[in-house]
């Protein structure tokens, strides 16, 4: 059985590896895990069931950012600035990234589909 919900049972194992299980964390069908070194987030895992349509979006975004370092740097600068402005307001931080992410996702999907 290949269901992302099975990951919910791996909380103790993931915790033993230093990850915190966040459940769907705002994206239905996803399981999200984070790992920190002190206050610094060092790793994130986004897990979906094979065939989930969200996979294309996430992988296209990742690959686009790797291939377009100028956009990746702009995203990093935006995140740093938002982290300063919204250090205790995760909703403000997320809202501040929304338009940028949507534009990068649009570009990433077009770029990814053109490469096929």
N, C-alpha and C positions, 0 to 999 in steps of 0.2 A: 504494500500500500504506500503510495507516494503522496502524502498529504502534509502540508506545512504544519498543520495542527499537532503533528507528532513531536515537533520540536518543543512544544509546551512541557513535555515530560522530561526534557533534558536540562531543566533549570539547575539542578545540583551539579551535573557534569560541567555545564558551561560556567557556573560559578567557580568551580574548582580550577578552571582555566583563567579565571580573572574577569569573566564577562558578566554583565548584568542583563538579564532578560527584560525587555521592554514590551513584549507582546506585539500587537499590531502597530502600536505607537502612531495612530492616526492614518494608517494606510491599510485598508481592509485586504486581507489575504496575505499580508506580509508578517514575518517575524523578524524582530529587530533586536540586536544584541550590541552592547557597547562595552569597551574596556578602557580603563583610565590608568594613568600613572600620576597619582596625586590628583590635581585639578585638571590635568591635561588629558583630553580624550585622545587615545592613541590608535584605536581600532574600532571599526563598526562592521557589523555583518547584517546584510539585508537578505532574507531568505524567502523564496517564493516556491510554490509548487511548479514543476516543469510545465511549460505551456501557458503560464499566467501571462496575460498581455502586458502587465507592468514590466516584465523582464526586458522587453525590447526597449522601452523608454529608459530604464536604468542603465542598461549596457550601452546604449547609444550615447547617453550623457557622459558616462565614464570614458568611453573611447574617444568621443569628440574632445573632451577636456585634455586627454593625453595628447591628442594630435594638434590641439590649438592652445599652446601654452599662454598666449596673450589673453585669451578668454579665461583660462584657469587662474591666471594671476589676478585678473579683474575680479573674479569670484572670490578669491582669497582675500583681496583688499576689502571687498564689500563685507564679507563675513567678519573680518577683524574690526571694522568700523561699527558694524551692528552689535558685535559682542561688547564693545565699549559702551555704546549708547544704551543697550538693553541688557545689561549684565544680570539683572534680576527679573527680566520679563521675557520669557521664552516665546510668548505669543508675539510680542513686538519684534523680536529677532526673526521669527519665522515669517511674519508679514513683510518685513523689510527685504527678505530674499525672494519673495514670491514672484514679482514681475521679472526679475533677472533670470530666475530658474526657468520660468515658462518660456522666455525668449530663447534661452540656451537649449532647452528641450526641443523647441521648434526647429532650431538650426541643426541640432544633433540628429534628430530623426530624418530630416531632409538629407543631410550629409551621409548618414548611415545607409539610407535606402538608395541613394545615388551610387554608392560603392558596390552594391550587390550586382 
